[in-house]
Amino acid sequence: MTAAIPLKRIATVVAGQSPPSSKVSNLNDGLPFLQGNAEFGDVSPSARYSCTEAPKTAERGDVLLSVRAPVGALNIADRCYGIGRGLCAIRPRPGIERRYLWWALHASIPFLHASAAGSTYDAVTVDIVSQLLIPTPEQRKQQQIAKHLDTEITRIDALISAKRRLSDLLESRLIALANDAVRGDGGDKATGIPSLLAIPSTWRVLRNKVFAREVTRRSDDGVDEMLSVSHITGVTPRSEKTVYMFEAESTVGYKLVRPGDLVINTMWAWMGAAGVSDVHGIVSPAYGVYEFDDSIVLPKFYDILVRTPAYIAEMTRFSRGVTSSRLRLYPDEFLRLSSPVPPTKTQQAIIDRYSSHESIATQAREHIANQIQLLHERRQALIAAVVTGEMRVPRVAA
């Protein structure tokens, strides 16, 4: 086994520090500035902001490590950046190969996760990062390890990417099916909805206020299941998701949600973050919660409708805000929207057909997700085994 040395002895660790807000602006002239891992890409980041003054910087080639949720995310600086408090830059000293350090830090991710666990907002200090024990073989061995992992991890990542594309394809087919379903089998009845021009003559176009109303029931004790709203999965218990956002200390006064209620994330409606809940729970007071008159609109039909590209475009059209990233869909605007409303018998037929395809696609995607998880575990185990010397790097003929 190779001796492990504290990171601070083999690399310079630069703690990020945010400049005054007056020195930061949207990306233009100045030094690109990274607030945290939100700007991370697959390998290198894409800055959204720039600054005229940066207290702390990362140099080209530095490893960028996220010290806030998700702790341990890694990127490589492809140029000089100003870095904020959510990051640190790690710069190898002479005798340490950059690519080896990249993989050695990957091997340390489980330790960083363990160090961050238990806090209200997952984070680690730069002192913890500096004390990471890094196996440090002689430089030629570092080169061999880095080359081997570059090759093997590229193969695993290619498999993961292929499986993600397959999962995305299944999701795209479901979206296409939903988009076709809410248009009917063709028709020439005008809707007045720019993204949904015509529907069958037997369908109606109704303002949402005709069949939906906002509800503001509040939790007295905050003990109900916290729900998450996503453009991908709709409304699901937050416990089923990995959440990196800050969580409130108390959820007393949060909005109650009942099965069949529509929940809309006011800030992300323009991305399709809406859906009908199947479970009891609570959501942030900033979310919109609505209940249906199911003699007019069946909740499951609306769940199919609300996340189609055509209807997301309509929600975006009614949202307010100065820029696309600041759009909000408030209750009064949502209730002014118009929706295509088939006869309830037709709605049920659409639900049945869609649910059949959704069930098959969901099972397939869950199977793919399990395969991806296994590949990630294999990836992490391989990195750790090679970096620590538990697995020998095959000799390559000269």
PyMOL commands that set and color helices and strands:
alter all, ss='L'
color gray80, all
select helices_A, chain A and resi 7-10+21-23+37-39+98-107+109-116+126-130+139-181+208-211+238-240+269-271+299-306+309-318+324-326+331-336+344-388
alter helices_A, ss='H'
color red, helices_A
select strands_A, chain A and resi 4-6+11-15+24-26+31-34+49-51+57-58+63-66+74-76+81-83+87-92+133-135+189-193+196-199+204-207+212-214+227-230+234-237+255-257+262-264+274-276+281-283+288-292+338-341
alter strands_A, ss='S'
color yellow, strands_A
deselect
rebuild
show_as cartoon
